[in-house]
């Protein structure tokens, strides 16, 4: 890996991990991507309902950031009331192997943690 400065969306990154974490890091972005990958196209309200305690403001902010990095596609239908659907782009789908590994690691960690408490 080089020490080359990367510039994307008017931001500078000193390494690829920093860029990756900016795109998919945080509490909500991986869950949004996971929900869209496992459910296909979701309306905003369906996505929010599947996320649990996320606020509408936070979900909107996270979706906008994912959209800015072309991870999520937003489709607006010109009807009343407005209908907005979200789906993964090719870039969004490309991160799923990473999230699959993270899910497996979390499951393994949980199971080992439960086993440790039984001893």
Number of C-alpha atoms within 10 A of each C-alpha: 5 7 9 10 10 14 11 9 7 6 9 12 16 13 14 15 10 13 17 12 11 16 19 22 12 11 10 16 19 18 15 23 23 20 19 19 18 8 13 11 18 19 16 18 13 14 18 17 11 15 15 8 8 14 11 12 9 11 18 14 12 19 22 16 17 22 19 13 16 16 22 23 19 20 13 12 11 9 8 6 7 8 13 15 16 21 23 24 15 12 12 21 16 12 17 15 10 11 16 12 11 13 13 12 12 12 12 12 12 12 11 12 11 11 10 9 7 7 5
